[in-house]
Amino acid sequence: MAANPAEWIHNTRQYVGEVRNEYRKVTWPNQKEYVGGTIGVIVVVGVLTLVLGVVDFALNQVLRLVVP
């Protein structure tokens, strides 16, 4: 890291300018895209929850048979 405060300020300004330029290149999704993505995530989470719930129930029943 630079010990000279003037160099530190110059590097900071350069970094912030580069971040600003990259931020301008970002393409944001429109409402239809992010609603579709949100619904997809909710569906995947629901399916995984159901599968893990069934596996948990089955393992619980097996353990009840094994451990009296």
C-alpha positions as a Markdown table, in Angstrom:
| # | Residue | x | y | z |
|---|---|---|---|---|
| 1 | Met | 0.0 | 0.0 | 0.0 |
| 2 | Ala | 1.2 | 3.5 | -0.8 |
| 3 | Ala | 2.6 | 5.5 | 2.1 |
| 4 | Asn | 2.3 | 8.8 | 0.3 |
| 5 | Pro | -1.2 | 10.3 | 1.0 |
| 6 | Ala | -1.3 | 12.0 | -2.5 |
| 7 | Glu | -0.6 | 8.6 | -4.2 |
| 8 | Trp | -3.3 | 7.0 | -2.0 |
| 9 | Ile | -5.8 | 9.6 | -3.0 |
| 10 | His | -4.9 | 9.2 | -6.7 |
| 11 | Asn | -5.3 | 5.5 | -6.5 |
| 12 | Thr | -8.6 | 5.8 | -4.7 |
| 13 | Arg | -10.0 | 8.1 | -7.3 |
| 14 | Gln | -8.8 | 5.8 | -10.1 |
| 15 | Tyr | -10.4 | 2.8 | -8.4 |
| 16 | Val | -13.7 | 4.7 | -7.9 |
| 17 | Gly | -13.7 | 5.8 | -11.5 |
| 18 | Glu | -13.1 | 2.2 | -12.7 |
| 19 | Val | -15.9 | 1.0 | -10.5 |
| 20 | Arg | -18.3 | 3.6 | -11.9 |
| 21 | Asn | -17.4 | 2.6 | -15.5 |
| 22 | Glu | -18.0 | -1.1 | -14.7 |
| 23 | Tyr | -21.3 | -0.2 | -13.0 |
| 24 | Arg | -22.5 | 1.5 | -16.2 |
| 25 | Lys | -21.9 | -1.7 | -18.1 |
| 26 | Val | -24.3 | -3.7 | -15.9 |
| 27 | Thr | -27.6 | -4.7 | -17.6 |
| 28 | Trp | -30.4 | -4.9 | -15.1 |
| 29 | Pro | -33.3 | -7.4 | -15.7 |
| 30 | Asn | -36.7 | -6.1 | -16.5 |
| 31 | Gln | -39.7 | -6.9 | -14.3 |
| 32 | Lys | -40.7 | -10.0 | -16.4 |
| 33 | Glu | -37.2 | -11.5 | -16.0 |
| 34 | Tyr | -36.9 | -11.0 | -12.3 |
| 35 | Val | -40.5 | -12.2 | -11.5 |
| 36 | Gly | -39.8 | -15.3 | -13.6 |
| 37 | Gly | -36.5 | -15.9 | -11.7 |
| 38 | Thr | -38.2 | -15.4 | -8.4 |
| 39 | Ile | -40.9 | -17.9 | -9.2 |
| 40 | Gly | -38.3 | -20.4 | -10.4 |
| 41 | Val | -36.4 | -20.1 | -7.1 |
| 42 | Ile | -39.6 | -20.5 | -5.1 |
| 43 | Val | -40.5 | -23.7 | -7.1 |
| 44 | Val | -37.0 | -25.2 | -6.7 |
| 45 | Val | -37.0 | -24.4 | -3.0 |
| 46 | Gly | -40.5 | -26.0 | -2.7 |
| 47 | Val | -39.4 | -29.2 | -4.5 |
| 48 | Leu | -36.3 | -29.5 | -2.4 |
| 49 | Thr | -38.2 | -29.0 | 0.8 |
| 50 | Leu | -40.7 | -31.7 | -0.2 |
| 51 | Val | -37.9 | -34.1 | -1.1 |
| 52 | Leu | -36.0 | -33.5 | 2.0 |
| 53 | Gly | -39.1 | -33.8 | 4.1 |
| 54 | Val | -39.9 | -37.2 | 2.6 |
| 55 | Val | -36.4 | -38.4 | 3.1 |
| 56 | Asp | -36.4 | -37.2 | 6.7 |
| 57 | Phe | -39.7 | -38.9 | 7.4 |
| 58 | Ala | -38.5 | -42.2 | 5.8 |
| 59 | Leu | -35.3 | -42.1 | 7.8 |
| 60 | Asn | -37.2 | -41.4 | 11.0 |
| 61 | Gln | -39.4 | -44.4 | 10.4 |
| 62 | Val | -36.4 | -46.7 | 9.7 |
| 63 | Leu | -34.8 | -45.5 | 13.0 |
| 64 | Arg | -38.0 | -46.2 | 14.9 |
| 65 | Leu | -37.9 | -49.8 | 13.7 |
| 66 | Val | -34.1 | -50.2 | 14.4 |
| 67 | Val | -34.0 | -48.4 | 17.8 |
| 68 | Pro | -36.8 | -49.7 | 20.1 |
